[in-house]
Amino acid sequence: MFKKPYSPKTASALRSSDRRKLAAQVASAYGLADDVAKRLVPEGLQSQKFLTHLDEQGSLYLSPAGDPLWFTVGFEQGLIPTVYTLWAHPTLLPTLATHAPVIEKLISGADLMAPGLAHKFSPSLLPVLRAGDLVAITEHATRFPPLAVGRMAVDTAALGPDAGGKAVLVLHAWEDCLWNAGSRPGRREVEVESEPQPEGEAKGEELSEKVDGLALEDGQDARPPAAQEAELTVPEIDSILRLALIQSITTTLSSPAVSFPLPASTVLSAHVLPARSARAPPQGADIRGSSWKKASKFFKAMDKEGLIKVKEHKGDVSVMSINKDHPAVKAWKGHKTLAAAEKQAEKLRAREAAESASSGADGEGAAAGGGAGQGQQIVVEEVWKPVGGPTIEWFAGLADARPRDHLYPPTELRSLLNTYITTYNLAHPHEPSYIVIDAPLRTVLLKKGEDAQHVRRDELVGRLTAHMQAWTSVRSPGGERVVRKGRPTPFHLSIKQRQGRKVTTHVRGPFETFGLAPDALAAELKHVCASSTSVNPVTGAPKELEVSAQGDQTRVVERLLVSKGVPRRWIELDGGGKKK
């Protein structure tokens, strides 16, 4: 909410009667003693209206020194404590712990995602909260006070090891624009109530390497390399194995192909271990790392819980049946298993191997077709020329100004923009992906009638080239460079049906731009395709030539053009056939 600057109005002192009402409201809402509430709503409190960058109205309550202590926003009437207030009273709100890399994401405006919770493998350690409840966010395994405040997006009961999506909708965080409006004291460790720790977990154990990036939106791969994964705690391993058993009960163990009784070792190796969550690190998440240590003890514990029925005979434990009606099984929504992830990875490797083999075959075909090595290719690229008074003036005012007729490739434009942003300190103070537009940049980046104060970095080159003239640079194998006004048109491949089932392949496009002679290309194509070829005027455009070859030769033609230096993105197949 405060990741971007907000618009405050003039602050005014709060009347004593209003301050007392506010203190009573805080005491009632947060269950505080009167003296504590008065300390959090001090004498000299000021009130200030504001607008967020999304034009949401709100109210701030500032300390006499100007530190924001409480705020409301939108139609919410309840007071929300700021990080300043949480530092003064760290136990004011229930807390959820996350890791240092995730805190950095929260500061940049991200919400806390469920996979980023420190105790996602021990849901019983989470406070009991409902969706919409206020919650503070702390850094795991430290004694720092809370660093963010938000509202629960879901009930904590739904935050299991494999929960996805948003867990907390962050309203305000340390070092955001609201924090920066105050005195900004340094972080310090305080005597706060220790966050709940699972049995066997050391207080100082660092899991930050394992969750780096887990505050990102869904759909992004946030898992780190296996070598960086921290060890799991015993309760976390117990939870992973128990949920894997529940997953297998709902899937593989319910298959008609499975008949009971089954040896416990078979159930463990063929059903439970492959059903572990793909999000959990597989290293250490096995029976030896659990509190049971042995498969027999694990299955007896699950029997006691009612998930399965086991029988022991001469020391050997067998699983006799499964309980599909167990409440935990009925409530289970499933997760992506380790076996499914490995199968998916295997398919990906097979596809990459096939594509690699295909690329090798294409390369051999291209070499056989034209004998054109890399050194014989020409290089074609789009370049841009400044046109129009404001654009020319902006380029002329750069520290490293070029001649007026200089043609800029996109990489050079990006470098010039980055240098300009650094020189004039135009990086957005709170949003690294945006820049602040100064007066000269407005003339070369904004469209007519557009009024914007900030622009995304990844849009800069595209916006700048919209005010420039497109040219095409062609560099021959010998090093000679020729430039032409305008963008290169793509090559068009088409298949036309003749008599009966006979078809011909036709190629037309910017032969001259790429230094290709249609007659020479036709002769080379005749040799490669072992079929007759010809060069004829294009129907309806007699000044334009096309090369034709008997049969469906689209793939051969594409490989030949690529071997001549034509990028694949500039080769299009018109309707009437498919590239094979």
N, C-alpha and C positions, 0 to 999 in steps of 0.2 A: 504493500500500500504506500509505503514511504520510500520506495527504491528510487523514485524520481522526486525532484523538488516540489514542495507544496507551496501554496500561496497563502501566507498568514495575513491577518488583518491586525489592526492596532489592539494591543493588549490593554485591559482595564482591570483595576483592583477589584477584588471580590468583596462584597459587604460581609461583615462579621456574621450576620444571621444566615446568609447564603453559605458561608464557609462551614458553619456549624451543621447545617442541613446536609452539606456534602459529606462531612465527617461521619454523620449518623448513617448516611446511605452506604458509605464504605464499610463501616462497622457491621451493618446488617448484611450486606452482600457477601462479605468475606469472613464473617464470624470473628471479628477482632474485638479486643477490649477497647474501651473508649479512649484510653490514653494512647494506645498504639495507633488508632485511627486518626487521632488529632496530630500525632507525629507525622503521619503520612499525608495529612492535609494541613499544612502548617499555617501560621499567621502570615499575612501578607501575600496569600495566594492570589494569582492573577488569572483572568479568563481571556481567552483569545479564540476568535472564529477563524476557520481556514477552509481552503478548497484543495483537494488532492489533484494530482495531474489528470485524474479521470473525472474531474468536476464534481466529486462527492463532497458534500458539506460536512463539517465536523467542528468540534469544540476541543480546545486544549486548556489544561489547567497547569499553570507554570508556577514554580517556586519563586520566592523573592529574588533569587539570583538568576532567574530565567530558564532554569532546567524544566523541561516538560515532565510532569509527574503522572498525569491522567489524561485520557482523551476519550471522546465519543465520536462516532462517525455514522453518517446516514441516518436511518430511523432508529438505530439502537439507542436506548436510554441508559443502559448500564455503563458504568465507568470501567475503562480498561487501563490497567497499570502499564506504564512505560518501563523500559529496562532500568531507568534511573530509580523508579520506585521498587522494582524487583531487587535491585542491588541493596536498597535500604532495608528490604524485608524479603529475603530470598525464599522463605517458605510460604509466601502469600498465596501462590497458586500450586496445584499439583504439577509435577514435572515429568517430562519425557526426555531421555538422554539420547544424544546422537554423537557423531564423531567430528573431530576438528575439520576434515575436508568438507563435510556436509555443512558445517557452520558457515564456511566461506560461501557456499552456494546460497544459503539462506540470506546472507547479507546482500547478495546480488539480486535478490528479489524472488528466488524460487521458493515454492512451498516444500514442506518436509514430506517426502515420499515414504511409504510404509517400509520398503527395503532398507531405508537409512536408519531405522530405529536400532539402538544398541542392544536391546533385549528382545529382538524379534524371534529368537529361538527359545525364549523363556517367557511366553505370554502371561504366565501367572504373576510375574514380577511387575507388570504394568499396572498403573492406577486404574480404578474403575471409573471410566468417563463415558459420557454420551456424546453423540454428534452435536456440535454447537457449543460445548463447554469450553471455557477458557483454559488454556494450559501454557505453562512456561517450558522452554526448551533449554536444556543445559548441555555442556560438553562432557562426554563420558570419561570417567576415570580421572576427573580433576575436582578441585574444591572451588572452582570458579562459580559465582552466582549465575542465574539464568542470563542467556544471551539473546533470547527472542521470546515473543509472546504471540499466540494465535488461537484459533478455534479448531476444535476437533472436526475433521471432515467425516469421520466414521466413529462408531463405538470402538473402544479399545478391545472389546470382546472379539472384534473382527480382525484384529491385527495379529495374525498368526505368522509362523515362519515363512509362509509362501504368499502372504498378502501383498497385493500390488496397489498401485494408485496412490492418491494423496492421503496422508494420515492427518496432517495439520495444515490448515490454511493460515499462513503466517501473515500477521497484521503489522508487526513492527519488530525490527531486529537491531542489535548493536551495530553501530557504524553506518546505519542508513541515514536518510536526510533528517528524520525526526531526532535521532540521537545527535547528529552533528549540529542541531540547532541549540544544544545545551553546552555545558562546560566541558564535556567529553573527558571525564577522569580516566586514568589508566586502569587496566584490569588488575585485580588483586584477588588472591585467594582469601576466602572468609570461612568462618566456622558455620557451616550449613549442615543440615541433616544429610547423612550419606545416602546416595541413591541406592536402591536395593541391588544387592549383588547375589548371583546364583552361588550355591554351595560349590566350593572348589575354584571360584574365580578370584584371582588376586586383584586387589584394589587398583593397582597401577597397571594392569594389563592393557596393552594398547592394541586396539583392533582397527585403527584408522586406515592401515594399508589395505585391509580387507574391504572397506566400504567406500573407498575413494570414488567420488562421483555419484553416489547413490541418491543425491537430492535432485537429479535430473528428471525431466518429464518422462512418462512411460514411452516405451518404444526405443529408447536409447540404451546401448549396451554398456552397463556400468560395472561389469565384473572385471577385476584386476587380474594380472598374471598369477598363475598358481603359486609361483615362487614367493609372491608377496602376501599370500594369505596367512593370517595369524591362526594359531591353534584354537580349536573349539573347546569350550568348557564341557565338563561332564554333563550338566543338565541340558546343555544344548544338543549334545550327541544323543542323549536319552530321548529328547523330544523329536529329533530327526528320525530315529529308528521307529519310534511309536507311530509317527505319522506315515512313515513308509509302509508299515504293516497295514494301517487303515487304507492307504492307497491301494495296496495289493489286494485287500479284501474286496474293494469295489471294482477291481479290474481283473487281474490275471487269476487270482484264486477263485473267482466266481465263474471262470470259464468252464463250459461243459467238458472240456478236455481234461480237466483236473479232477482226479478222484482221490478221496481221502480213505485211509490215513496216509500222511506223508511224513517222512523223516524230518525232524526239525532242521537239520543241516541243509536239506533240499529246499525247504521253504525259505530259509534265510538267504541262501546263495542265488536261487532262481527267481525269487519273488520279492523279498523284502529289500535286499541291497539294491537291485536295479530300480526299485520304486522310490528310492531316496530323491529328495527334491533336487532339481538341477541347479537351483540357486545356492544350495549348501555346498561348501567345499568338500569334495569326496575324501580328501586326505584326513584321516583320523576319525571320520564319521562311521566307525564300525563297532562291532561288539567289544573288542578289546579296549576301546577308549571310553566305553560306557560304564555306568555304575554296576551293570550286571556281570561284565567281564566274559561270561560264557553264554552261548546260545540257549542252553537249557534253562538258565535262570531268567533270561529275557522272555522266553515263551511261557514259563510258569507265571511270571509277573503279568503278562498279557492275558493269561487264563484267569488269573485272580481278578483282573479288571472286567472280564466278561467278553473280551473281543474274540477269543478262540477257546477251544477245548483241547487240552493236551492229555496224554497218557504216558506214564513212564514205566518201562519194563527193563529190568536189569541194567539200569543206568542210562538206557537209550530213551530219549523223549520223542514222541510222535505227535503231530498235529492231527487231531481226529476230525475237527469241523471248525467252521468259521461262523460268526454271529453277524449276519447282515442287518439284523434289527437293532443292534446296539445304537444308542443315541449318537455316539461319536461318529459311527459309520453313516447313519442317516443324514447327519448334518455336514458331512464332508463334501466339499465342492471340488476336490481334486487339485492336482498341481502337475506341472511339467516335470517328468521324471528324468533321472540321470540316464536311464536306458534310452528314452526318447531323444534326449539331447545328443547322446553319442551316435545314435542312428542318423540324426539330422546332420551331424558333423561328418559322418562317413559319406553320406550322399553328396555333401558339399565338396569333399575331397575328390570323390569320383567324378563329379561334374567338372571340377577344375582340371583334373588330369585329362579328361576327354577334350576339354577346350584347348589345353596345352598341346595335346597331340594333333588336334585339328589345325591349330595355328602353325605347328611345324609342317604339316602337310601343305597348308596354304603357302607357306614360305618356299617350299620346294617347288610347288606348282608355279609360283610367280617367277622363281629363278629359271625354271625350265622354259617358261613362256616368253620371257623377254631378256633373260640374261642381264637384267638391270640390277646392279648392286646398289648399296646405299649411297655410294659416292656418285652414282649417275642420276640421282633424284634431283629435282628442282624443289625449292622451298617457297611456298606461297603463304603469305600471312596478311591479315587485315591491319592497316595502319590508318592513322587519323590526323587530319590537318585542321588547325584552328581557323575558324571563319567567324565573321561578325565582330563588330567593335568590342563588346565587353569580353568576349573570349580571347581575342587577340591581346587586349590590354592585360588580362590576367596572366597569360603566359609570358608577356614581355616584362611583367613586374616580378617574376620569379628570380631568386638569387642566381640560379643556374639557367639563365634564359638562353633559348636556342634561336636560330634564325627564324624569321617569320614563316618561311615555307617548309620548315622542318616537319617531317612526318613521324608521329609517335606511335609505337606499338603499345598494346595494353599494359605490358609489364612496366614500361617506362612511365606511363601515365599514373599507374598505381604508386610507383616509387616517388614521383613528384608530389602526389597528394599526401603521402605519408610524411614526407619532409616538410611540407607546408603546415600540416596539422601539428607536427612536433615543434616547429619554429614559433608558431603563434599560439601554442598551448590550447588547441581546440578540442582536445579529447574530453568527452563528457566526464564530469567528476565522479559520477555514480554508476554510469552505464557504459562499460568499455566498448560495447558493440555500436555505440552512437558517437557522433561528433557534433560539436556546436558550430553552426554556420555563421561566419562573419560576413560583413557587407560585400567584400569582393567575391566570396564563394557563392553568395546568393545569385549573382549574375550568371554563373556558369553551371550551377547545379539544379536550380529550381525551374520548373516550367512556368509559363506565362500564367499569372493569376494565382500561383501556388504560394502559400504563406506557411513556412515551417521554420522552426528554430533548431531542430535536430534532424540528422539524417543518418541512416544506418551505414556503417563502413562498407558493407558488401554491395551497396548501391552506388558508391561514389564513381567508379569508372564508367558504369552504364549511364549515369546522369551526365557526366562530363562529355562523353562521346555523342550524346544526343544534341550537343551544341557544336559539334565538329563535323567535318566532311570526311566521308569514308573513302579510302583509297586501297588499292591492292598492290602489294609488293611481291615481285617474282624474282627470285635469285636462281640463276642457272647453275649447272654443275661446275662451270668454269669460274664462278664467283661474280659474274656480271649481274647487276640488279636493274630491273625495269619496274617502274611504278605506273599504274593506270588509275584513273579516277573511277570511283564506284566499287561496290562489293562484287566478288566473283559469283557468277551464277553456278548452280550445281550441275553435274552431269546427270542426264536422265537416261535410264535404261528402260526399254519397253519391249514387250513380246507381242508380235502380231501374227495372227493366224492366216495362213495362205490357203491352199487347196487341201481339203480333207483335214488330216491331222498335222500337216506340215506347219511349222512355225519358224519365224525369223526373229533374231534379236537385233534391236536398233539402239545405237549409242549416239547421243548428241549432247553438246555442251561446250564449255569454253576451252576448246582445243588450244587456241592461240595463247591463252593465259598461262597454260601449263607447258608451253613449248612443244606441243604435240601436233604432228602433221597427220591429218586424217588418212592420207594414202599410206604413210608409213605404219600407222596404227592398224589399218586394215590388213596390210601385208603380214605384220607380226601376229595378228589375230588369226589369220588364215593358217599360219604355221602351228599355232598353239591349239586351235580347235580342230584342225584337220578337216576343215569345211570351207566352202566357197564364201568369200566376203566381197563387199562392194562399197563404194562411196557415192552417195547420191544427195541431191538437194532435199531439204526437209519439205514435206508437203505443206503448202500454205506459207512457207518462208523460203523462197528460192535462193536467197543469199546465204542461208545457213546450211551447212553440210552435216550429214550423219553417216556413221559407219554401220553397216548391217552384216550379219553373219547368219548362216543357216543353222536352225536348231535353237534350243534354249541354252544360251551360253552366258546367262547373266552372272553366274558365279565366276566363270573364267574371266569375263570382262572386268568384273569388280576387282579380282586379284591383280589383273594386269594394270589397271589404273592406279591401284594402291602402290604397286611396284614402281610406278612412274612418279610417285610423290603426291598423288591426289589423296587428301584426307578422306576417310570413310564417310565423315559427316557431310561431305559435298558430293556424295553419290546417292541418287534417289532412284527407286524403282517405281515406275508409273504403273497404273492398274493394268491387269491382264495377266499377272503371273506373280510368283513368289521367288525370292532368293532361296536357293537350296543349299 
